Amino acid sequence: MAGYKPCEGWVAALDRAIAKEGALSIVVLLRLSPAMPLVLASALLAFTQVSLGPYTAGTVVGLLPFSAVYCYAGAAGAEVAADAASGAAGAHEEGPVPRWLILGAGVIATLLATWKVGRVASAALDAATEEREGEGDQVELR
């Protein structure tokens, strides 16, 4: 099986999308996409023409939304746990709506927004790669 490259088609399609859309935007879209595991995206990008600068900047920008969700969920969970441990659940209520309800709604809203951004990023990435693959398959007849 010498010369067998199982990801050759994916890498070629990704390379064409990078040439058309730019390395930074494709890296950001890959990082925002929940359908593409980070390890697989990193491995595929290693075989493309992406240089270190766009790769690093795209990774930082693309991972910010998910990092914000994890940080917010962790802070909200820690606050709820601290209130429960101290037996002061409801002690921090400042109005008719309990604080845990506001925190829970914030976590859910953040997760939904991140999910939506991921779906949009996946769709944009799919459109970019399919458009480029379609151009390569066309044969000119005379």
N, C-alpha and C positions, 0 to 999 in steps of 0.2 A: 504494500500500500504506500509505496514511496510517492511523495508529492501530494498526498491526500490532505486537503485543507477543509475541514468541516464547516468553518465559518467564512469561507471565502466570499460567498454571495452577500452575506450580511456586511462584511467589511467593505466590499466594493460599493454596495448601496450607500453605506454610511459615508464613505469617502466622497462619493458623488454629491451627497447632500451637503457635506462640509464645503466642497468646492463652490456650490451654488449659494448656500445660505451664510457661510462663514463659520469658522471653527468655534468662536465664542458662543454664538447663538445655539448651535447644535449641542455643545457640551452642556449649556444651561438647560436646554430642553430634555436632554437625557437624564440629567440630575433631578429635574422636576417630575419626571415620569415615574409613577409608582409601578408601572408594568415592567420596568427594566431594573433588575437588581444592580446595586452599585458595583459589585465585583465584576459582573458580566460587562457592564458599560465600560468600566476601566480597562478590562482586557481587550474589548473591541477597539476602544480608542487608542490603545497602544500600537495597533497595526495600521493606523491611519496617519494622515499628514498633520495632525494636530501637534503644535509645539507646546512647550511647557507653560508659557505665559497664558494663552487662552484656556488651556486645560485647567490651570490653577484658578484663574479668575472665574471661569465658568462653574467650577466645582464649588467655590465659595458662595457665589451668588445663587446657584441652584440648590444648595443645601440649607440656605438660610430659612426658608419657610418651614421645613420639617424640623429644624433645630428649634425654631420659635415655638412650634406646637409642643415638642417634648419638654422644653423649659417651662412653658406655661402650665402644662398638665402636671409636671412635677411640683411646681410651686403651689398650685391649687390643691393638689393631693396632700402636700406637707402641711398646708394651713388647715385643711379639714381634719387631718390626723392629729395635729397639735390641739385643736379645739376639742376633739373627741377624747384625747388622752387627759386633758386637764379637767374634763367634766364641765367645761364652760360652753358647750354647744349652744349657740344662739346668743352668747354674751356679747358678741361683736355686731349684732344686728343694729342697723342704724335706721331702719324704716320698716315698712310693711312686708318687704321681701327679704327672706333670710339670705345671708351672705353666701352660704353653700350653693343656693339656687343660682345666684348670679355667677359664681365661679363655674358651676357646672354648665350653665348656658354659654359662658365664654369659651370653655373647652370645646363644647359641641360645635359652636360657630366656627372656631378656629380649625377644627378637624374638617368640617364641611368645606370651608374656603380652600384649605390645602388640597383636599380631594378634587375639588373643581379645577384648581390650577393644574394639578397633575393630569387630569383628563384632557384639558386644553393642550397642555404640552405634548401629551402622547399623540393626540390627533394631528398637531402641527408637525411633529416628527414623522409620523406615518405618511402624511401628505407630501412632505419634502422628499422622503425616500422613494415613495411610489411614483411621484412625478419624474424623478430622475431615472428610475428603472424603466419606465415606459418610453422615455426618449431613447434609451440605449437599445431597446428591442425593435424599433422601427426600421424597416427595410425599404429603401427607395426603389420603386419599380419604374422602369422606362419603357 
